[in-house]
Amino acid sequence: MIFGKQGNLNSWPLMRSLAQHIRSNSLLRNSIYIMGTTVATSAIGYLYWIVAAHIYSTQDVGLASAIIAVMTLTATLADLGIDSTLVHMLPRRETGYAWSLTLNAGLAMGTLAGLLAAAIVGVILPLFSRQFTIFGHYPAYTVVFIAGVPLWIITILLDQTFVAERAANNMLLRNTAFAVFKLLLMVLLVQWGALGIFSSLVLAAAATLIGGWLLLIPCLKRAYCLAVRGIVGQVRTMLSLLAWNHFINIGGLMPMYLLPVFVTVRLSAADNAYYYTTSMVGTFFFMISSAVATALFAEGSHATDNVLHKTRSSAVIISILLVPAMLAVFLGGRSIMLLFGPDYARQGLPLLTIFAIAAVPDAITNIYVSVLRVQRRLRRAMLLNLGMASLTLILSWVLLPILGIVGAGWAFLAAQIAGSLVAEVDIIRFYFFSPYPLRRRGREKELSRGS
């Protein structure tokens, strides 16, 4: 009993100190909330599809999930890099009209691009598969789809606004509400069939967008207003960043979208079930460095002078979180995969182990791309991401028939190692051989602060 009391007495100051550190460290705080958003939406999303599988027919679940996949892919392509451009620009805008004008310009572009892309895809989608001819027979599907794409883009832009303002707790709140609300709506709309599943997503996005705008935007204390005068000029100033950011994002997402297709084509649908399930488990590793890198990008957009210090802090945060996760896979990976069944454990464990190893070079490249974005070296960041994506896909196409699903893992690992080597060479060159080295600049800034 004495030991238990002593432990409780000692734990409270430690917990208070940790909580204070998180509140005072915006990089750590933003990283935790971004990761929390992914965990919360994934957990509730898993429940969402379990419930859907029990109350909807298999055909309804399959059709709805396919339409949702098309909608999110269309929104991703129509985003045009606006989300990352807002993270670049919003922190440096003056509170009030200037900040509001930049945000409104991004929202206007996202809405127009989303409507155009949704209309085009909605028309041509039935031509590619008879499964989507339902768009022609039931106009409600087309209406919801065309509304859903721009809504999805605007919610992404709202979330990235919170990230840019180092208030990712608002993103966590909105996404948790969205996940819960879509689950409730999906149950209520069960009589609508596949349209009920699809509509629950779109209606929940609309509701949480309105709620987030009315309740969470004012919390940023940026004096938002409906600024429109000068919006065309604001759009022009954003164009130089949009293309670079868009292709950087596309390069990061290409393997995630295309590797399941490659596995299905080069192997089989059954092999893709093993691959896809394992990759979903593996996203936990990649989520850590991705969240911290996004937070680093936001920090650097606020102040570029301390990016070197923030980069070191990011590496420490990732190491603290990633090492235990990797050990859990090395020691208990089989038990994790057995939750899906013996076949998944046998087929997926080697791939999961490769993904765990690949998380290290992936963290290096994620942090490096964020630093490049802060430094406005966007062309290099684009080339790196597109290069790694291309190498991953080419090697996967070659290795999958030879090695099975682990071929995709080895391809991803090889591409990430190549990317991390490029990053390290560039960092060494920039750090040691720059005419005015970073370490000297950082030291002079420390001395000036001390004086």
C-alpha positions as CSV (number, residue, x, y, z in Angstrom):
1,M,0.0,0.0,0.0
2,I,2.8,2.4,0.8
3,F,4.4,1.7,-2.6
4,G,1.0,2.4,-4.3
5,K,0.6,5.7,-2.5
6,Q,4.1,6.7,-3.2
7,G,3.7,5.8,-6.9
8,N,0.5,7.9,-7.1
9,L,2.2,10.9,-5.3
10,N,5.1,10.8,-7.8
11,S,3.0,10.3,-10.8
12,W,0.8,13.4,-10.5
13,P,3.7,15.9,-10.8
14,L,5.0,14.0,-13.8
15,M,1.6,14.0,-15.5
16,R,1.1,17.7,-14.8
17,S,4.6,18.5,-16.1
18,L,3.9,16.4,-19.3
19,A,0.5,18.2,-19.8
20,Q,2.2,21.6,-19.4
21,H,4.9,20.7,-21.8
22,I,2.3,19.6,-24.4
23,R,0.4,22.8,-24.0
24,S,3.5,25.0,-24.3
25,N,5.1,23.1,-27.2
26,S,3.0,23.8,-30.3
27,L,4.9,21.3,-32.5
28,L,4.3,18.4,-30.0
29,R,0.7,19.5,-29.4
30,N,-0.2,19.8,-33.1
31,S,1.4,16.4,-33.8
32,I,-0.5,14.7,-31.1
33,Y,-3.8,16.1,-32.2
34,I,-3.2,15.2,-35.8
35,M,-2.4,11.7,-34.8
36,G,-5.4,11.6,-32.5
37,T,-7.6,12.6,-35.5
38,T,-6.3,9.7,-37.5
39,V,-6.8,7.2,-34.6
40,A,-10.3,8.5,-33.8
41,T,-11.6,8.5,-37.3
42,S,-10.0,5.1,-38.1
43,A,-11.5,3.5,-34.9
44,I,-15.0,4.9,-35.5
45,G,-14.7,4.3,-39.2
46,Y,-13.9,0.6,-38.5
47,L,-17.1,0.4,-36.4
48,Y,-19.0,2.2,-39.2
49,W,-18.3,-0.5,-41.7
50,I,-18.9,-3.3,-39.2
51,V,-22.4,-1.9,-38.6
52,A,-23.0,-1.3,-42.3
53,A,-22.1,-4.9,-43.0
54,H,-24.7,-6.1,-40.6
55,I,-27.6,-3.9,-41.6
56,Y,-27.0,-3.4,-45.3
57,S,-26.7,-6.0,-48.0
58,T,-23.3,-6.9,-49.4
59,Q,-24.2,-5.4,-52.7
60,D,-25.1,-2.0,-51.0
61,V,-21.9,-2.0,-49.0
62,G,-19.8,-2.8,-52.1
63,L,-21.4,-0.2,-54.3
64,A,-21.3,2.5,-51.6
65,S,-17.7,1.9,-50.7
66,A,-16.8,2.1,-54.4
67,I,-18.6,5.4,-54.9
68,I,-17.0,6.8,-51.7
69,A,-13.5,5.7,-53.0
70,V,-14.2,7.5,-56.3
71,M,-15.4,10.6,-54.5
72,T,-12.4,10.9,-52.2
73,L,-10.0,10.2,-55.1
74,T,-11.8,12.9,-57.2
75,A,-11.6,15.4,-54.3
76,T,-7.9,14.6,-53.8
77,L,-7.1,15.3,-57.4
78,A,-9.3,18.4,-57.5
79,D,-7.8,19.8,-54.3
80,L,-5.0,21.3,-56.5
81,G,-2.6,21.7,-53.6
82,I,-4.8,24.4,-52.0
83,D,-4.6,22.7,-48.6
84,S,-0.8,22.9,-48.4
85,T,-0.8,26.4,-49.9
86,L,-3.1,27.6,-47.1
87,V,-0.6,26.2,-44.6
88,H,2.1,28.1,-46.4
89,M,0.3,31.4,-46.5
90,L,-2.2,31.8,-43.6
91,P,0.3,32.0,-40.7
92,R,1.9,35.1,-42.3
93,R,-1.3,36.9,-43.1
94,E,-2.4,39.8,-40.8
95,T,-5.5,39.1,-38.7
96,G,-8.7,40.3,-40.2
97,Y,-9.3,41.1,-43.8
98,A,-6.0,39.8,-45.2
99,W,-6.2,36.5,-43.5
100,S,-9.9,36.1,-44.4
101,L,-9.2,37.0,-48.1
102,T,-6.6,34.3,-48.4
103,L,-8.8,31.7,-46.8
104,N,-11.8,32.7,-48.9
105,A,-9.7,32.6,-52.1
106,G,-8.7,29.0,-51.2
107,L,-12.3,28.0,-50.5
108,A,-13.5,29.6,-53.7
109,M,-10.9,27.7,-55.8
110,G,-11.6,24.4,-54.0
111,T,-15.4,24.8,-54.5
112,L,-15.2,25.5,-58.2
113,A,-12.6,22.8,-58.9
114,G,-14.6,20.3,-56.9
115,L,-17.8,21.0,-58.7
116,L,-16.1,20.8,-62.1
117,A,-14.3,17.6,-61.3
118,A,-17.4,16.0,-59.8
119,A,-19.6,16.9,-62.8
120,I,-17.0,15.4,-65.2
121,V,-16.5,12.2,-63.2
122,G,-20.3,11.8,-62.6
123,V,-20.9,11.9,-66.3
124,I,-18.1,9.6,-67.5
125,L,-18.1,7.1,-64.5
126,P,-21.1,5.0,-65.8
127,L,-19.2,4.6,-69.1
128,F,-16.4,2.6,-67.4
129,S,-18.4,0.1,-65.5
130,R,-22.0,-1.1,-65.6
131,Q,-21.9,-1.0,-61.7
132,F,-22.1,2.8,-61.9
133,T,-25.0,3.0,-64.4
134,I,-27.0,3.6,-61.3
135,F,-26.0,7.2,-61.7
136,G,-28.1,7.4,-64.8
137,H,-31.0,5.5,-63.4
138,Y,-31.2,7.3,-60.1
139,P,-30.3,11.0,-60.3
140,A,-30.0,11.3,-56.5
141,Y,-26.7,9.5,-56.7
142,T,-25.4,12.1,-59.2
143,V,-26.7,15.0,-57.1
144,V,-25.1,13.7,-53.9
145,F,-21.8,12.9,-55.7
146,I,-21.6,16.4,-57.2
147,A,-22.3,17.9,-53.8
148,G,-20.0,15.6,-52.0
149,V,-16.8,16.3,-53.8
150,P,-16.6,20.1,-53.1
151,L,-17.9,19.5,-49.6
152,W,-15.1,17.0,-49.0
153,I,-12.5,19.5,-50.4
154,I,-13.8,22.3,-48.2
155,T,-13.7,20.1,-45.0
156,I,-10.0,19.3,-45.9
157,L,-9.3,23.0,-46.3
158,L,-11.0,23.8,-43.0
159,D,-8.9,21.1,-41.2
160,Q,-5.7,22.4,-42.8
161,T,-6.6,25.9,-41.6
162,F,-6.6,24.6,-38.1
163,V,-3.3,22.9,-38.7
164,A,-1.8,26.2,-40.1
165,E,-3.0,28.1,-37.0
166,R,-1.5,25.4,-34.7
167,A,-5.0,24.5,-33.5
168,A,-5.2,20.9,-34.6
169,N,-7.4,20.2,-31.6
170,N,-10.2,21.8,-33.6
171,M,-9.5,19.3,-36.4
172,L,-9.8,16.5,-33.9
173,L,-13.1,17.8,-32.6
174,R,-14.6,18.2,-36.1
175,N,-13.4,14.8,-37.4
176,T,-14.6,13.0,-34.3
177,A,-18.1,14.6,-34.6
178,F,-18.1,13.8,-38.3
179,A,-17.2,10.1,-37.7
180,V,-20.0,9.8,-35.0
181,F,-22.6,11.7,-37.0
182,K,-22.1,9.6,-40.2
183,L,-22.5,6.4,-38.2
184,L,-25.8,7.6,-36.8
185,L,-27.0,8.8,-40.2
186,M,-26.0,5.6,-41.8
187,V,-28.3,3.7,-39.4
188,L,-31.2,6.1,-39.8
189,L,-30.9,6.0,-43.7
190,V,-30.9,2.2,-43.9
191,Q,-34.0,2.2,-46.1
192,W,-32.1,4.1,-48.8
193,G,-29.8,1.2,-49.5
194,A,-26.3,2.1,-50.9
195,L,-27.5,5.7,-51.2
196,G,-28.0,5.8,-47.5
197,I,-24.4,4.8,-46.8
198,F,-23.1,7.3,-49.3
199,S,-25.4,10.1,-48.2
200,S,-24.5,9.6,-44.5
201,L,-20.9,10.6,-45.4
202,V,-21.9,13.7,-47.4
203,L,-24.5,14.9,-44.9
204,A,-22.2,14.4,-42.0
205,A,-19.5,16.4,-43.8
206,A,-22.0,19.2,-44.5
207,A,-23.2,19.3,-40.9
208,T,-19.7,19.3,-39.3
209,L,-18.5,21.9,-41.8
210,I,-21.3,24.3,-40.8
211,G,-20.7,23.5,-37.1
212,G,-16.9,23.9,-37.4
213,W,-17.3,27.2,-39.3
214,L,-19.7,28.7,-36.7
215,L,-18.1,27.3,-33.5
216,L,-14.4,26.6,-34.2
217,I,-13.2,29.3,-36.7
218,P,-14.0,32.0,-34.1
219,C,-11.7,30.2,-31.6
220,L,-8.7,31.0,-33.9
221,K,-9.2,34.7,-33.0
222,R,-8.3,35.7,-36.6
223,A,-11.4,38.0,-37.0
224,Y,-12.7,36.1,-40.0
225,C,-15.0,38.1,-42.3
226,L,-16.6,37.6,-45.8
227,A,-13.7,39.3,-47.6
228,V,-14.1,39.2,-51.4
229,R,-12.7,42.5,-52.6
230,G,-9.3,41.6,-54.2
231,I,-10.0,37.9,-54.3
232,V,-8.9,37.6,-58.0
233,G,-5.5,39.1,-57.1
234,Q,-5.2,36.8,-54.1
235,V,-5.8,33.8,-56.3
236,R,-3.1,35.0,-58.7
237,T,-0.6,35.2,-55.8
238,M,-1.4,31.6,-54.8
239,L,-1.0,30.1,-58.2
240,S,2.8,29.9,-58.0
241,L,2.5,27.6,-55.0
242,L,-0.5,25.5,-56.1
243,A,1.0,23.4,-58.8
244,W,4.1,22.5,-56.8
245,N,2.2,21.6,-53.7
246,H,-0.3,19.6,-55.7
247,F,2.3,17.4,-57.3
248,I,4.1,17.0,-54.0
249,N,0.9,15.7,-52.5
250,I,0.1,13.5,-55.5
251,G,3.6,11.9,-55.2
252,G,3.0,11.1,-51.6
253,L,-0.4,9.5,-52.3
254,M,0.2,7.6,-55.6
255,P,1.6,4.4,-53.9
256,M,-1.3,4.2,-51.5
257,Y,-3.9,4.4,-54.2
258,L,-2.2,2.3,-56.9
259,L,-0.4,-0.5,-55.1
260,P,-3.6,-2.3,-54.2
261,V,-4.5,-2.2,-57.9
262,F,-1.0,-3.5,-58.9
263,V,-1.3,-6.4,-56.4
264,T,-4.8,-7.3,-57.8
265,V,-3.6,-7.1,-61.4
266,R,-0.2,-8.9,-61.0
267,L,-1.4,-11.4,-58.4
268,S,-5.0,-11.8,-57.5
269,A,-7.9,-10.3,-55.5
270,A,-7.2,-12.7,-52.7
271,D,-3.6,-11.6,-52.5
272,N,-4.8,-8.0,-52.4
273,A,-7.0,-8.8,-49.4
274,Y,-3.8,-9.9,-47.5
275,Y,-1.9,-6.9,-48.8
276,Y,-4.6,-4.3,-48.1
277,T,-5.3,-5.5,-44.6
278,T,-1.6,-5.5,-43.8
279,S,-1.1,-2.1,-45.3
280,M,-3.9,-0.7,-43.2
281,V,-2.2,-2.0,-40.0
282,G,1.1,-0.6,-41.3
283,T,-0.4,2.9,-41.7
284,F,0.0,3.3,-37.9
285,F,3.8,3.6,-38.4
286,F,3.5,6.0,-41.3
287,M,0.9,8.1,-39.5
288,I,3.4,9.1,-36.8
289,S,6.0,10.7,-39.0
290,S,3.3,12.1,-41.3
291,A,1.6,13.9,-38.5
292,V,4.8,15.3,-37.0
293,A,6.0,16.4,-40.5
294,T,2.7,18.2,-41.1
295,A,3.0,20.0,-37.7
296,L,6.6,20.9,-38.6
297,F,5.4,22.4,-41.9
298,A,2.9,24.6,-40.0
299,E,5.6,25.6,-37.5
300,G,8.0,26.6,-40.2
301,S,5.3,28.6,-41.9
302,H,5.0,30.7,-38.8
303,A,8.7,31.3,-38.3
304,T,11.5,30.0,-40.6
305,D,14.4,31.1,-38.4
306,N,14.0,28.2,-35.9
307,V,13.3,25.5,-38.5
308,L,16.6,23.7,-37.6
309,H,15.7,23.4,-33.9
310,K,12.1,22.3,-34.8
311,T,13.5,19.7,-37.1
312,R,15.6,18.2,-34.3
313,S,12.5,18.3,-32.0
314,S,10.5,16.5,-34.7
315,A,13.1,13.8,-35.0
316,V,13.0,13.3,-31.2
317,I,9.2,13.1,-31.1
318,I,9.1,10.6,-34.0
319,S,11.7,8.4,-32.3
320,I,9.9,8.3,-29.0
321,L,6.7,7.2,-30.7
322,L,8.0,5.1,-33.5
323,V,10.5,2.9,-31.7
324,P,7.9,1.3,-29.3
325,A,5.6,0.7,-32.3
326,M,8.3,-1.1,-34.2
327,L,9.2,-3.2,-31.2
328,A,5.6,-4.2,-30.9
329,V,5.6,-5.5,-34.4
330,F,9.0,-7.3,-34.1
331,L,7.9,-9.0,-30.9
332,G,4.1,-9.4,-31.3
333,G,3.4,-8.9,-35.0
334,R,2.1,-12.4,-35.5
335,S,-0.5,-11.9,-32.7
336,I,-1.6,-8.6,-34.3
337,M,-2.1,-10.2,-37.7
338,L,-3.9,-13.3,-36.1
339,L,-6.7,-11.0,-35.3
340,F,-7.6,-11.2,-39.0
341,G,-7.1,-14.9,-39.2
342,P,-4.3,-17.5,-39.6
343,D,-4.0,-16.9,-43.4
344,Y,-3.6,-13.2,-42.9
345,A,-0.9,-13.8,-40.2
346,R,1.0,-16.2,-42.5
347,Q,0.8,-14.0,-45.6
348,G,0.9,-10.6,-44.0
349,L,3.5,-10.8,-41.2
350,P,6.6,-10.6,-43.5
351,L,5.1,-7.6,-45.3
352,L,4.2,-5.9,-41.9
353,T,7.8,-6.4,-40.7
354,I,9.1,-4.7,-43.9
355,F,6.7,-1.8,-43.4
356,A,7.9,-1.4,-39.9
357,I,11.5,-1.1,-41.1
358,A,10.5,1.2,-43.9
359,A,8.9,3.6,-41.4
360,V,12.5,4.9,-40.5
361,P,13.5,6.1,-44.0
362,D,9.9,7.2,-44.5
363,A,10.2,9.5,-41.5
364,I,13.4,11.0,-42.8
365,T,11.8,11.8,-46.2
366,N,8.6,13.2,-44.6
367,I,10.6,15.5,-42.4
368,Y,12.8,16.5,-45.3
369,V,9.9,17.3,-47.6
370,S,8.4,19.5,-44.8
371,V,11.7,21.4,-44.5
372,L,11.9,21.9,-48.3
373,R,8.4,23.3,-48.2
374,V,9.3,25.7,-45.4
375,Q,12.3,26.8,-47.4
376,R,10.1,27.2,-50.6
377,R,12.3,24.6,-52.4
378,L,9.1,23.1,-53.8
379,R,10.6,21.8,-57.1
380,R,13.0,19.6,-55.2
381,A,10.2,18.3,-52.9
382,M,8.0,17.5,-55.9
383,L,10.8,15.7,-57.7
384,L,11.6,13.7,-54.6
385,N,8.1,12.6,-53.9
386,L,7.3,11.8,-57.5
387,G,10.6,10.0,-57.9
388,M,10.0,7.8,-54.8
389,A,6.5,7.1,-56.0
390,S,7.6,6.1,-59.5
391,L,10.4,3.9,-58.2
392,T,8.0,2.2,-55.8
393,L,5.5,1.4,-58.6
394,I,8.1,0.3,-61.1
395,L,9.8,-2.1,-58.7
396,S,6.4,-3.4,-57.4
397,W,5.3,-4.2,-60.9
398,V,8.5,-6.2,-61.4
399,L,8.8,-7.8,-58.0
400,L,5.2,-8.8,-57.3
401,P,5.1,-11.9,-59.6
402,I,8.4,-13.0,-58.2
403,L,8.1,-12.4,-54.5
404,G,4.3,-12.1,-53.9
405,I,2.9,-9.3,-51.8
406,V,6.2,-8.7,-50.0
407,G,7.5,-7.5,-53.4
408,A,5.4,-4.3,-52.8
409,G,7.0,-4.0,-49.4
410,W,10.5,-4.3,-50.7
411,A,9.8,-1.8,-53.5
412,F,8.5,0.7,-51.0
413,L,11.4,0.2,-48.7
414,A,13.9,0.6,-51.5
415,A,12.3,3.8,-52.7
416,Q,12.2,5.3,-49.2
417,I,15.9,4.4,-48.6
418,A,16.8,6.0,-51.9
419,G,14.8,9.1,-51.0
420,S,16.4,9.3,-47.5
421,L,19.9,9.1,-49.0
422,V,19.0,12.0,-51.3
423,A,17.8,13.9,-48.3
424,E,20.9,13.2,-46.3
425,V,23.3,14.2,-49.1
426,D,21.4,17.5,-49.6
427,I,21.4,18.2,-45.9
428,I,25.1,17.6,-45.6
429,R,25.8,19.8,-48.6
430,F,23.5,22.5,-47.4
431,Y,24.8,22.3,-43.8
432,F,28.5,22.0,-44.3
433,F,29.2,23.4,-47.8
434,S,26.8,26.4,-47.9
435,P,28.6,29.7,-48.3
436,Y,27.0,30.7,-45.0
437,P,26.4,27.4,-43.1
438,L,23.3,26.7,-41.2
439,R,25.2,25.8,-38.0
440,R,26.9,29.2,-38.0
441,R,23.6,31.0,-38.6
442,G,22.0,29.1,-35.8
443,R,24.8,29.8,-33.4
444,E,24.7,33.5,-34.2
445,K,21.0,33.6,-33.5
446,E,21.5,31.9,-30.2
447,L,24.2,34.4,-29.2
448,S,22.0,37.3,-30.3
449,R,19.1,36.0,-28.2
450,G,21.4,35.5,-25.2
451,S,22.7,39.1,-25.5
